[in-house]
Amino acid sequence: MKIIPLLLLVVTAWSAVAVEEPSPTRMNEVFGAELFGDGELWQDDAEAVAGRLRWPQESLTDTQGSYRRYADGEARVLGARPYSLTLYAREGRPESLSMVFANKGDFAGVDRQDDGKKRDAAIRDFKDAVKEDARVIAATLTEVLGAPRRQTFGETPETRESVARWDWRGHAILLAAPKDEYVAVRVVRVAVADNYGRATRVAGLRAALAARVERRANGDVVVGQMPMVDQGPKGYCVPATWERYLRYMEIPADMYLLAMAGHTGMGGGTSVGAITANVELYVRRHGCSIQTVDAGLETRNIARYVDKGLPLMWACYVNDDLEKSITERTAARAGVADWEAYARELKAVRKAFRDARYQDRERGHVRMIIGYNAKTGELAISDSWGHWAAERWLTVEEAASVTQGYLSIIKW
């Protein structure tokens, strides 16, 4: 992929500028955020960095964390309007930052236009915003850090970007602007950029995943340590859920990059086949593969994978009444003392949904199945909607009423 021509013109225009190394204070002014403390971001406490940035915690596991802010229209970073601002952490230290500006997921208005002419105008506005954000950010960084160099960043053709790169005190600042997709600034360690973003495989993954399985006294068996990624107010359930699964497997990922690999449309709508094929290429570089699961939603089938620490990607449909019901029941479930009585109460639910089918083709969705309870006949699901949707429970019959029949796993 190529940086858009306008960005190249901006970089060329500033190529003769010589600058002195800016101080951390100056860099904070340039970014418009208290990003750098004493000038060494990678040694800071991740929670402290997120605190001074005012980016809320999105996810926290034993090994990794993330802090994400969906910015309002008044926010400015590097002179442009950001949409998603994310700090990724590992072992309590910052690992990388992702700042996404104009992009086809968050950019307001395009996916809401029914009139063809208005939609075309909104798309032109989006494309103009991508060009302008790239131009402004390139000029801002070049003015303070000098001319960038160009390189590629990423492991596979569909997840590889052409970037403009500036280095400052052990930080590589990468600007990517794939044509008509998004503008993103990533901050990574210089060593990571020097290695073109290629990540190393994690040893002992099979044992680590098995150790994450939680077995509760009430019969719940659940995959623990699942990172959360909040897709925000856009239809990015597929790329966001894949990002969650990849990060669970200790493989770096970004939903905006995955959306491009999945040919996601304006506002959302991802080709499951395209994103699966491209994720397959990516995970193979990490010693893993994607396997389609040809099995029903019965707890015994789900147990074959969850017991090994493997959640299942599940394509289904969203039904608002059902979503409300399982959210309310999950909340009540937390206070259950008599689980045999609870299982008896579910018989009425099971009977009501035994032959029900809610398959609205306009409400397609992808989520994860992360657990089961063989005694109660329930499945645990997890959605990319934030903390409240990290673990909810529904009966096998309810799940069958909305399934598209597609299940898959990432395996070692």
Backbone hydrogen bonds in HBPLUS format (Angstrom, degrees):
<---DONOR---> <-ACCEPTOR-->    atom                        ^
c    i                          cat <-CA-CA->   ^        H-A-AA   ^      H-
h    n   atom  resd res      DA  || num        DHA   H-A  angle D-A-AA Bond
n    s   type  num  typ     dist DA aas  dist angle  dist       angle   num
A0007-LEU N   A0004-ILE O   3.01 MM   3  5.56 127.0  2.30 115.5 127.8     1
A0008-LEU N   A0004-ILE O   3.33 MM   4  6.74 150.2  2.42 145.9 154.5     2
A0008-LEU N   A0005-PRO O   2.98 MM   3  5.02 116.9  2.39  97.0 113.1     3
A0009-LEU N   A0005-PRO O   2.98 MM   4  6.35 150.4  2.07 152.7 161.2     4
A0010-VAL N   A0006-LEU O   3.07 MM   4  6.38 152.6  2.15 145.7 152.6     5
A0011-VAL N   A0007-LEU O   2.96 MM   4  6.24 164.8  1.98 152.7 156.2     6
A0012-THR N   A0008-LEU O   2.92 MM   4  6.08 161.3  1.95 148.0 153.3     7
A0013-ALA N   A0009-LEU O   2.92 MM   4  6.06 153.2  2.00 144.4 151.7     8
A0014-TRP N   A0010-VAL O   3.28 MM   4  6.54 139.0  2.46 144.3 153.4     9
A0014-TRP N   A0011-VAL O   3.27 MM   3  5.45 134.9  2.49  98.3 109.6    10
A0015-SER N   A0012-THR O   3.11 MM   3  5.03 163.8  2.14 106.2 111.1    11
A0017-VAL N   A0014-TRP O   3.04 MM   3  5.57 167.8  2.06 123.0 126.8    12
A0027-MET N   A0023-SER O   2.97 MM   4  6.30 155.3  2.03 152.2 159.5    13
A0028-ASN N   A0024-PRO O   2.93 MM   4  6.19 154.0  2.00 149.9 156.5    14
A0029-GLU N   A0025-THR O   3.07 MM   4  6.38 150.3  2.16 143.0 151.1    15
A0030-VAL N   A0026-ARG O   2.94 MM   4  6.25 153.9  2.01 148.0 155.1    16
A0031-PHE N   A0027-MET O   2.93 MM   4  6.17 164.9  1.95 153.4 156.5    17
A0032-GLY N   A0028-ASN O   2.80 MM   4  5.78 133.3  2.02 137.2 150.7    18
A0033-ALA N   A0028-ASN O   3.19 MM   5  5.41 141.4  2.35 145.0 151.2    19
A0078-LEU N   A0031-PHE O   3.26 MM  47  4.60 143.4  2.41  98.3 108.0    20
A0035-LEU N   A0033-ALA O   2.79 MM   2  5.40 139.3  1.96 103.3  90.9    21
A0043-GLN N   A0040-GLU O   3.33 MM   3  5.89 156.1  2.39 113.4 119.4    22
A0044-ASP N   A0041-LEU O   3.08 MM   3  5.40 159.7  2.13 112.0 118.4    23
A0048-ALA N   A0045-ASP O   3.07 MM   3  5.26 119.4  2.45 100.6 115.6    24
A0049-VAL N   A0045-ASP O   3.00 MM   4  6.34 156.1  2.06 155.1 162.3    25
A0046-ALA N   A0092-GLY O   2.91 MM  46  5.50 175.8  1.92 145.6 144.3    26
A0050-ALA N   A0046-ALA O   2.94 MM   4  6.20 168.1  1.96 155.3 157.9    27
A0051-GLY N   A0047-GLU O   2.89 MM   4  6.04 144.6  2.02 138.3 148.6    28
A0052-ARG N   A0048-ALA O   3.03 MM   4  6.36 157.7  2.09 151.5 155.1    29
A0053-LEU N   A0049-VAL O   3.01 MM   4  6.23 142.6  2.16 146.1 157.3    30
A0054-ARG N   A0050-ALA O   2.78 MM   4  5.74 123.6  2.10 136.6 151.4    31
A0055-TRP N   A0050-ALA O   3.06 MM   5  5.19 159.5  2.10 143.9 149.1    32
A0068-ARG N   A0056-PRO O   2.87 MM  12  5.70 126.2  2.16 165.9 168.3    33
A0058-GLU N   A0066-SER O   2.77 MM   8  5.38 164.3  1.80 136.3 140.0    34
A0059-SER N   A0066-SER O   3.14 MM   7  5.11 160.3  2.18 138.3 136.9    35
A0066-SER N   A0059-SER O   2.96 MM   7  5.11 155.7  2.02 135.3 134.6    36
A0061-THR N   A0064-GLN O   2.78 MM   3  5.35 164.6  1.80 170.6 175.3    37
A0091-GLU N   A0063-THR O   2.90 MM  28  5.22 159.5  1.94 133.6 140.5    38
A0065-GLY N   A0089-ALA O   3.01 MM  24  4.93 156.8  2.07 126.9 127.9    39
A0089-ALA N   A0065-GLY O   2.83 MM  24  4.93 165.0  1.85 147.6 144.3    40
A0067-TYR N   A0087-LEU O   2.89 MM  20  5.10 145.8  2.01 142.6 152.9    41
A0087-LEU N   A0067-TYR O   2.82 MM  20  5.10 156.6  1.88 146.7 154.7    42
A0069-ARG N   A0085-LEU O   2.81 MM  16  5.12 153.1  1.88 145.7 155.0    43
A0085-LEU N   A0069-ARG O   2.89 MM  16  5.12 154.0  1.96 146.0 154.4    44
A0071-ALA N   A0083-TYR O   2.90 MM  12  5.19 136.5  2.09 133.3 143.6    45
A0075-ALA N   A0072-ASP O   3.24 MM   3  5.81 158.8  2.29 115.9 121.5    46
A0077-VAL N   A0080-ALA O   2.87 MM   3  5.46 159.0  1.91 158.9 161.8    47
A0080-ALA N   A0077-VAL O   3.01 MM   3  5.46 170.8  2.02 119.9 121.6    48
A0083-TYR N   A0100-VAL O   2.82 MM  17  5.83 172.6  1.83 163.8 162.1    49
A0084-SER N   A0100-VAL O   3.33 MM  16  5.19 152.9  2.41 133.3 140.6    50
A0100-VAL N   A0084-SER O   2.87 MM  16  5.19 170.4  1.88 160.5 163.0    51
A0086-THR N   A0098-SER O   2.88 MM  12  5.14 160.3  1.92 151.2 156.9    52
A0098-SER N   A0086-THR O   2.88 MM  12  5.14 160.7  1.92 148.4 153.6    53
A0088-TYR N   A0096-SER O   2.88 MM   8  5.29 171.2  1.88 158.8 160.9    54
A0095-GLU N   A0088-TYR O   2.70 MM   7  5.49 168.3  1.72 150.6 146.5    55
A0096-SER N   A0088-TYR O   3.28 MM   8  5.29 158.0  2.34 132.9 133.9    56
A0090-ARG N   A0093-ARG O   2.84 MM   3  5.42 157.1  1.90 158.3 161.5    57
A0093-ARG N   A0090-ARG O   3.01 MM   3  5.42 169.5  2.02 118.7 121.8    58
A0097-LEU N   A0187-VAL O   2.98 MM  90  5.01 146.8  2.09 138.3 146.4    59
A0187-VAL N   A0097-LEU O   3.04 MM  90  5.01 153.4  2.12 128.3 135.9    60
A0099-MET N   A0185-VAL O   2.84 MM  86  5.10 158.6  1.88 152.4 158.9    61
A0185-VAL N   A0099-MET O   2.82 MM  86  5.10 160.8  1.85 148.6 155.0    62
A0101-PHE N   A0183-VAL O   2.76 MM  82  5.23 176.6  1.76 164.3 165.4    63
A0183-VAL N   A0102-ALA O   2.98 MM  81  5.76 126.0  2.28 149.5 164.3    64
A0107-PHE N   A0103-ASN O   3.03 MM   4  5.68 151.1  2.12 154.7 161.9    65
A0104-LYS N   A0181-GLU O   3.14 MM  77  5.90 148.4  2.25 171.1 169.7    66
A0267-GLY N   A0104-LYS O   2.63 MM 163  5.95 166.4  1.65 153.9 159.0    67
A0112-ARG N   A0109-GLY O   3.17 MM   3  5.24 149.4  2.27 102.1 111.3    68
A0113-GLN N   A0110-VAL O   3.40 MM   3  5.74 170.9  2.41 113.3 114.5    69
A0119-ARG N   A0115-ASP O   2.89 MM   4  6.10 154.4  1.95 154.1 162.4    70
A0120-ASP N   A0116-GLY O   2.91 MM   4  6.15 158.8  1.95 148.9 154.5    71
A0121-ALA N   A0117-LYS O   2.98 MM   4  6.22 155.5  2.04 144.8 151.4    72
A0122-ALA N   A0118-LYS O   2.90 MM   4  6.12 153.4  1.97 144.6 152.1    73
A0123-ILE N   A0119-ARG O   2.88 MM   4  6.15 151.9  1.96 150.8 158.4    74
A0124-ARG N   A0120-ASP O   2.98 MM   4  6.27 154.2  2.05 144.9 151.9    75
A0125-ASP N   A0121-ALA O   2.95 MM   4  6.25 152.4  2.03 144.7 152.4    76
A0126-PHE N   A0122-ALA O   2.95 MM   4  6.25 151.6  2.03 143.1 150.7    77
A0127-LYS N   A0123-ILE O   2.92 MM   4  6.23 165.3  1.94 155.1 157.9    78
A0128-ASP N   A0124-ARG O   2.91 MM   4  6.10 157.5  1.96 149.3 155.7    79
A0129-ALA N   A0125-ASP O   2.91 MM   4  6.12 147.7  2.02 142.3 151.5    80
A0129-ALA N   A0126-PHE O   3.05 MM   3  5.01 115.4  2.48  92.8 108.8    81
A0130-VAL N   A0126-PHE O   2.98 MM   4  6.34 151.6  2.06 152.7 160.0    82
A0131-LYS N   A0127-LYS O   3.16 MM   4  6.45 165.2  2.19 148.0 151.0    83
A0132-GLU N   A0128-ASP O   2.90 MM   4  6.11 164.0  1.92 151.0 155.8    84
A0133-ASP N   A0129-ALA O   2.86 MM   4  5.91 166.7  1.88 150.2 154.1    85
A0134-ALA N   A0130-VAL O   3.07 MM   4  6.17 163.6  2.10 148.2 152.9    86
A0135-ARG N   A0131-LYS O   2.96 MM   4  6.17 155.8  2.02 146.4 153.5    87
A0136-VAL N   A0132-GLU O   2.90 MM   4  6.08 171.1  1.90 158.7 160.1    88
A0137-ILE N   A0133-ASP O   2.96 MM   4  6.03 171.3  1.97 153.5 156.3    89
A0138-ALA N   A0134-ALA O   3.01 MM   4  5.99 162.8  2.04 144.5 150.0    90
A0139-ALA N   A0135-ARG O   3.01 MM   4  6.15 162.5  2.04 149.4 154.5    91
A0140-THR N   A0136-VAL O   2.90 MM   4  6.08 157.0  1.96 149.0 155.7    92
A0141-LEU N   A0137-ILE O   2.97 MM   4  6.15 170.8  1.98 156.9 158.3    93
A0142-THR N   A0138-ALA O   2.94 MM   4  5.96 157.7  1.99 146.5 153.6    94
A0143-GLU N   A0139-ALA O   2.99 MM   4  6.01 153.1  2.07 143.5 150.0    95
A0145-LEU N   A0141-LEU O   2.81 MM   4  5.78 151.7  1.89 152.0 160.8    96
A0146-GLY N   A0142-THR O   2.77 MM   4  4.47 139.3  1.94 126.5 129.2    97
A0149-ARG N   A0165-ARG O   3.06 MM  16  5.30 156.0  2.12 143.1 146.7    98
A0165-ARG N   A0149-ARG O   2.73 MM  16  5.30 162.6  1.76 161.7 167.1    99
A0151-GLN N   A0163-VAL O   3.13 MM  12  5.62 156.1  2.19 150.8 157.3   100
A0163-VAL N   A0151-GLN O   2.82 MM  12  5.62 172.7  1.82 171.8 174.4   101
A0153-PHE N   A0161-GLU O   2.80 MM   8  5.24 142.9  1.94 147.9 157.7   102
A0161-GLU N   A0153-PHE O   2.86 MM   8  5.24 165.6  1.88 142.6 145.9   103
A0154-GLY N   A0196-TYR O   2.85 MM  42  6.05 172.5  1.85 146.9 144.8   104
A0159-THR N   A0156-THR O   2.99 MM   3  5.23 146.1  2.11 109.0 119.6   105
A0164-ALA N   A0175-LEU O   2.98 MM  11  5.13 156.5  2.03 141.2 146.9   106
A0175-LEU N   A0164-ALA O   2.88 MM  11  5.13 163.6  1.91 150.2 155.8   107
A0166-TRP N   A0173-ILE O   2.94 MM   7  5.11 158.4  1.99 144.9 152.0   108
A0173-ILE N   A0166-TRP O   2.70 MM   7  5.11 178.3  1.70 167.1 167.7   109
A0168-TRP N   A0171-HIS O   2.82 MM   3  5.16 154.4  1.89 149.2 157.6   110
A0171-HIS N   A0168-TRP O   2.90 MM   3  5.16 151.3  1.99 113.2 122.7   111
A0190-VAL N   A0170-GLY O   3.25 MM  20  5.37 147.3  2.36 127.0 125.7   112
A0172-ALA N   A0188-VAL O   2.76 MM  16  5.30 177.1  1.76 167.5 167.3   113
A0188-VAL N   A0172-ALA O   2.98 MM  16  5.30 160.6  2.02 149.7 154.3   114
A0174-LEU N   A0186-ARG O   2.78 MM  12  5.10 172.9  1.79 159.2 161.7   115
A0186-ARG N   A0174-LEU O   2.85 MM  12  5.10 156.9  1.90 145.1 152.1   116
A0176-ALA N   A0184-ALA O   2.86 MM   8  5.28 169.3  1.87 160.9 164.6   117
A0184-ALA N   A0176-ALA O   2.94 MM   8  5.28 163.9  1.96 152.0 156.5   118
A0181-GLU N   A0178-PRO O   3.08 MM   3  5.51 149.0  2.18 145.4 137.4   119
A0192-VAL N   A0189-ARG O   3.01 MM   3  5.23 125.1  2.33 101.4 115.3   120
A0193-ALA N   A0189-ARG O   3.12 MM   4  6.55 159.3  2.17 154.9 160.1   121
A0194-ASP N   A0190-VAL O   2.82 MM   4  6.05 157.0  1.87 153.5 160.8   122
A0195-ASN N   A0191-ALA O   3.12 MM   4  6.26 133.5  2.34 132.7 143.5   123
A0195-ASN N   A0192-VAL O   3.16 MM   3  5.13 130.4  2.42  93.2 106.3   124
A0197-GLY N   A0192-VAL O   2.94 MM   5  5.33 164.6  1.97 157.5 152.9   125
A0196-TYR N   A0193-ALA O   2.88 MM   3  4.86 155.7  1.93 110.0 112.5   126
A0198-ARG N   A0195-ASN O   3.19 MM   3  5.82 167.2  2.20 118.0 122.0   127
A0208-ALA N   A0204-GLY O   3.15 MM   4  6.29 156.7  2.20 147.8 155.0   128
A0209-LEU N   A0205-LEU O   2.89 MM   4  6.09 158.1  1.94 160.6 164.5   129
A0210-ALA N   A0206-ARG O   3.16 MM   4  6.38 164.9  2.18 148.9 152.8   130
A0211-ALA N   A0207-ALA O   3.08 MM   4  6.23 147.1  2.19 143.1 151.6   131
A0212-ARG N   A0209-LEU O   2.99 MM   3  5.23 150.1  2.09 105.5 115.0   132
A0213-VAL N   A0210-ALA O   3.34 MM   3  5.75 165.7  2.36 110.2 114.4   133
A0224-GLY N   A0212-ARG O   3.00 MM  12  5.12 148.2  2.10 125.4 134.7   134
A0214-GLU N   A0222-VAL O   2.72 MM   8  5.13 177.8  1.72 163.0 162.9   135
A0222-VAL N   A0214-GLU O   2.89 MM   8  5.13 158.9  1.94 146.7 153.1   136
A0216-ARG N   A0220-ASP O   2.89 MM   4  5.18 172.0  1.89 160.3 162.9   137
A0219-GLY N   A0216-ARG O   3.05 MM   3  5.57 165.8  2.07 119.4 122.7   138
A0221-VAL N   A0372-TYR O   2.93 MM 151  5.54 153.9  2.00 163.3 171.9   139
A0372-TYR N   A0221-VAL O   2.97 MM 151  5.54 148.4  2.07 147.0 156.6   140
A0223-VAL N   A0370-ILE O   2.77 MM 147  5.34 163.3  1.79 163.7 169.6   141
A0231-GLN N   A0384-SER O   3.01 MM 153  5.77 177.4  2.01 146.1 145.5   142
A0235-GLY N   A0267-GLY O   2.75 MM  32  5.85 161.2  1.79 161.9 155.6   143
A0240-ALA N   A0236-TYR O   2.91 MM   4  5.81 159.5  1.95 155.2 162.1   144
A0241-THR N   A0237-CYS O   2.94 MM   4  5.80 152.7  2.01 136.5 144.0   145
A0242-TRP N   A0238-VAL O   2.98 MM   4  6.18 157.4  2.03 152.9 159.5   146
A0243-GLU N   A0239-PRO O   2.90 MM   4  6.08 152.0  1.98 142.2 150.1   147
A0244-ARG N   A0240-ALA O   3.05 MM   4  6.34 155.2  2.12 143.0 149.2   148
A0245-TYR N   A0241-THR O   3.01 MM   4  6.29 162.1  2.04 148.8 152.9   149
A0246-LEU N   A0242-TRP O   2.86 MM   4  6.05 168.2  1.87 156.8 159.9   150
A0247-ARG N   A0243-GLU O   2.91 MM   4  6.06 166.1  1.93 153.3 157.3   151
A0248-TYR N   A0244-ARG O   2.87 MM   4  6.06 148.0  1.97 144.8 154.6   152
A0249-MET N   A0245-TYR O   3.03 MM   4  6.35 140.0  2.19 141.5 152.1   153
A0249-MET N   A0246-LEU O   3.00 MM   3  5.02 123.5  2.33  94.4 109.2   154
A0251-ILE N   A0246-LEU O   2.82 MM   5  5.05 162.9  1.85 142.6 142.0   155
A0250-GLU N   A0247-ARG O   2.90 MM   3  4.71 155.4  1.96 105.0 108.2   156
A0258-LEU N   A0254-ASP O   2.97 MM   4  6.22 158.7  2.02 154.1 161.2   157
A0259-ALA N   A0255-MET O   2.80 MM   4  5.89 141.1  1.95 137.9 147.9   158
A0260-MET N   A0256-TYR O   3.30 MM   4  6.55 150.1  2.40 136.7 142.9   159
A0261-ALA N   A0257-LEU O   3.09 MM   4  6.44 155.1  2.16 143.3 150.3   160
A0262-GLY N   A0258-LEU O   2.84 MM   4  6.05 133.0  2.06 139.7 152.9   161
A0264-THR N   A0259-ALA O   2.94 MM   5  5.12 176.1  1.95 156.3 155.1   162
A0263-HIS N   A0260-MET O   3.17 MM   3  5.15 165.2  2.20 107.1 108.9   163
A0271-SER N   A0262-GLY O   3.06 MM   9  5.45 156.7  2.11 169.3 163.5   164
A0265-GLY N   A0269-GLY O   2.95 MM   4  5.34 153.6  2.02 137.1 143.6   165
A0268-GLY N   A0265-GLY O   3.09 MM   3  5.15 150.1  2.19 111.0 119.7   166
A0275-ILE N   A0271-SER O   2.99 MM   4  6.22 174.3  1.99 162.4 163.4   167
A0276-THR N   A0272-VAL O   3.00 MM   4  5.94 156.1  2.06 142.5 149.7   168
A0277-ALA N   A0273-GLY O   3.01 MM   4  6.13 159.8  2.06 145.1 150.5   169
A0278-ASN N   A0274-ALA O   3.06 MM   4  6.26 158.4  2.10 148.6 154.2   170
A0279-VAL N   A0275-ILE O   2.82 MM   4  5.93 154.2  1.89 147.7 155.1   171
A0280-GLU N   A0276-THR O   2.89 MM   4  5.98 148.7  1.99 142.6 151.4   172
A0281-LEU N   A0277-ALA O   3.31 MM   4  6.65 151.0  2.40 139.7 145.1   173
A0282-TYR N   A0278-ASN O   3.25 MM   4  6.48 153.6  2.32 138.7 145.6   174
A0283-VAL N   A0279-VAL O   2.81 MM   4  6.08 168.5  1.83 164.8 165.7   175
A0284-ARG N   A0280-GLU O   3.13 MM   4  6.17 148.0  2.24 145.0 152.6   176
A0285-ARG N   A0282-TYR O   3.15 MM   3  5.61 140.6  2.31 107.1 116.9   177
A0286-HIS N   A0283-VAL O   2.85 MM   3  5.09 149.9  1.94 104.8 114.9   178
A0288-CYS N   A0283-VAL O   3.03 MM   5  5.22 162.2  2.06 140.6 137.8   179
A0287-GLY N   A0284-ARG O   3.17 MM   3  5.04 160.0  2.21 107.7 106.7   180
A0289-SER N   A0411-LYS O   2.81 MM 122  5.49 147.6  1.91 155.8 165.5   181
A0411-LYS N   A0289-SER O   2.81 MM 122  5.49 164.3  1.83 163.1 167.7   182
A0291-GLN N   A0409-ILE O   2.88 MM 118  5.39 161.5  1.91 152.0 158.1   183
A0409-ILE N   A0291-GLN O   2.95 MM 118  5.39 152.1  2.03 145.7 154.4   184
A0293-VAL N   A0407-LEU O   2.85 MM 114  5.18 172.1  1.86 129.6 132.3   185
A0301-ASN N   A0298-GLU O   3.00 MM   3  5.49 131.7  2.24 110.7 122.8   186
A0302-ILE N   A0298-GLU O   3.16 MM   4  6.53 161.8  2.20 155.6 160.9   187
A0303-ALA N   A0299-THR O   2.83 MM   4  5.91 153.0  1.91 149.9 157.4   188
A0305-TYR N   A0302-ILE O   3.13 MM   3  5.79 150.5  2.22 116.4 123.5   189
A0306-VAL N   A0302-ILE O   3.06 MM   4  6.25 176.4  2.06 162.7 162.2   190
A0307-ASP N   A0303-ALA O   3.03 MM   4  5.50 160.1  2.07 136.2 141.9   191
A0308-LYS N   A0305-TYR O   2.98 MM   3  5.36 147.5  2.08 108.7 118.5   192
A0310-LEU N   A0305-TYR O   3.02 MM   5  5.13 160.1  2.06 138.5 135.8   193
A0309-GLY N   A0306-VAL O   2.83 MM   3  4.94 160.9  1.86 110.7 116.4   194
A0312-LEU N   A0369-ILE O   2.99 MM  57  5.09 164.1  2.01 144.2 149.3   195
A0369-ILE N   A0312-LEU O   2.79 MM  57  5.09 156.7  1.85 147.0 155.0   196
A0313-MET N   A0408-SER O   2.79 MM  95  5.15 160.0  1.83 159.5 161.1   197
A0408-SER N   A0313-MET O   3.07 MM  95  5.15 143.0  2.21 135.3 143.0   198
A0314-TRP N   A0367-ARG O   2.74 MM  53  5.39 160.9  1.77 174.1 169.6   199
A0367-ARG N   A0314-TRP O   3.00 MM  53  5.39 161.4  2.04 151.2 154.4   200
A0315-ALA N   A0406-TYR O   3.09 MM  91  5.34 164.2  2.11 151.1 155.5   201
A0404-GLN N   A0315-ALA O   2.95 MM  89  5.47 155.7  2.01 143.2 136.3   202
A0316-CYS N   A0365-HIS O   2.81 MM  49  5.31 167.1  1.82 152.3 156.9   203
A0365-HIS N   A0316-CYS O   2.87 MM  49  5.31 148.0  1.98 152.8 146.8   204
A0317-TYR N   A0402-VAL O   2.74 MM  85  5.08 130.0  1.99 140.5 155.7   205
A0318-VAL N   A0363-ARG O   2.90 MM  45  5.42 152.5  1.98 146.9 155.6   206
A0323-GLU N   A0319-ASN O   2.89 MM   4  6.14 162.7  1.92 160.6 166.5   207
A0324-LYS N   A0320-ASP O   2.99 MM   4  6.21 161.9  2.03 151.7 155.7   208
A0325-SER N   A0321-ASP O   3.02 MM   4  6.20 157.3  2.07 144.6 151.2   209
A0326-ILE N   A0322-LEU O   2.92 MM   4  6.17 166.3  1.94 161.7 163.2   210
A0327-THR N   A0323-GLU O   3.06 MM   4  6.14 148.9  2.16 143.2 151.7   211
A0328-GLU N   A0324-LYS O   3.03 MM   4  6.21 162.6  2.06 149.7 154.0   212
A0329-ARG N   A0325-SER O   2.90 MM   4  6.09 160.8  1.94 149.6 155.6   213
A0330-THR N   A0326-ILE O   2.91 MM   4  5.86 150.6  2.00 134.8 142.7   214
A0331-ALA N   A0327-THR O   3.16 MM   4  6.39 154.3  2.22 142.9 148.9   215
A0332-ALA N   A0328-GLU O   3.07 MM   4  6.37 158.3  2.12 147.5 153.3   216
A0333-ARG N   A0329-ARG O   2.75 MM   4  5.86 144.9  1.87 144.8 155.6   217
A0335-GLY N   A0332-ALA O   3.05 MM   3  5.71 158.1  2.10 117.0 123.3   218
A0336-VAL N   A0333-ARG O   3.11 MM   3  5.24 171.4  2.12 113.6 115.1   219
A0342-TYR N   A0338-ASP O   3.09 MM   4  6.36 150.7  2.18 140.7 149.5   220
A0343-ALA N   A0339-TRP O   3.00 MM   4  6.11 155.2  2.06 139.1 144.7   221
A0344-ARG N   A0340-GLU O   3.11 MM   4  6.41 149.6  2.21 141.4 149.3   222
A0345-GLU N   A0341-ALA O   3.01 MM   4  6.31 150.0  2.10 145.9 154.1   223
A0346-LEU N   A0342-TYR O   3.17 MM   4  6.49 136.8  2.37 142.6 153.6   224
A0346-LEU N   A0343-ALA O   3.25 MM   3  5.22 131.5  2.50  92.8 105.2   225
A0347-LYS N   A0344-ARG O   3.14 MM   3  5.50 158.8  2.19 108.9 115.4   226
A0349-VAL N   A0346-LEU O   3.06 MM   3  5.12 117.1  2.47  97.8 113.2   227
A0350-ARG N   A0346-LEU O   2.90 MM   4  6.19 162.5  1.93 158.0 163.0   228
A0351-LYS N   A0347-LYS O   2.96 MM   4  6.16 157.7  2.01 147.2 152.7   229
A0352-ALA N   A0348-ALA O   3.03 MM   4  6.19 157.3  2.09 143.9 149.8   230
A0353-PHE N   A0349-VAL O   3.11 MM   4  6.31 143.1  2.25 148.0 156.8   231
A0354-ARG N   A0351-LYS O   3.43 MM   3  5.21 159.3  2.47  97.1 103.0   232
A0356-ALA N   A0353-PHE O   3.29 MM   3  4.83 154.2  2.36  93.3 100.9   233
A0358-TYR N   A0401-SER O   2.71 MM  43  5.67 171.4  1.72 151.0 152.7   234
A0363-ARG N   A0360-ASP O   2.85 MM   3  5.42 165.8  1.87 123.0 127.3   235
A0368-MET N   A0382-SER O   3.06 MM  14  5.19 178.0  2.06 155.3 155.9   236
A0382-SER N   A0368-MET O   2.84 MM  14  5.19 146.8  1.95 148.0 152.7   237
A0370-ILE N   A0380-ALA O   2.80 MM  10  5.48 147.3  1.91 138.5 148.7   238
A0380-ALA N   A0371-GLY O   2.92 MM   9  4.56 169.0  1.93 112.4 113.7   239
A0373-ASN N   A0378-GLU O   2.95 MM   5  5.25 143.7  2.09 147.1 143.2   240
A0377-GLY N   A0373-ASN O   2.84 MM   4  5.72 128.5  2.11 146.5 161.5   241
A0378-GLU N   A0373-ASN O   3.25 MM   5  5.25 150.3  2.34 138.2 142.8   242
A0396-VAL N   A0377-GLY O   3.06 MM  19  6.07 148.2  2.16 163.0 156.3   243
A0379-LEU N   A0394-LEU O   2.80 MM  15  5.60 161.5  1.84 168.1 173.5   244
A0394-LEU N   A0379-LEU O   3.07 MM  15  5.60 155.9  2.13 154.4 161.9   245
A0381-ILE N   A0392-ARG O   2.76 MM  11  5.36 160.0  1.80 153.6 160.5   246
A0392-ARG N   A0381-ILE O   2.99 MM  11  5.36 157.4  2.05 150.0 156.4   247
A0383-ASP N   A0389-ALA O   2.98 MM   6  5.39 167.8  2.00 149.5 152.3   248
A0389-ALA N   A0386-GLY O   3.01 MM   3  5.75 151.4  2.10 121.7 129.5   249
A0390-ALA N   A0387-HIS O   3.09 MM   3  5.28 164.3  2.11 119.6 118.5   250
A0399-ALA N   A0395-THR O   3.00 MM   4  6.33 160.4  2.04 152.5 157.9   251
A0400-ALA N   A0396-VAL O   2.90 MM   4  6.16 153.7  1.97 146.4 153.8   252
A0401-SER N   A0397-GLU O   3.13 MM   4  6.33 136.4  2.33 139.5 150.0   253
A0401-SER N   A0398-GLU O   3.17 MM   3  5.19 130.9  2.42  94.9 107.8   254
A0402-VAL N   A0399-ALA O   3.17 MM   3  5.64 153.9  2.25 110.3 117.4   255
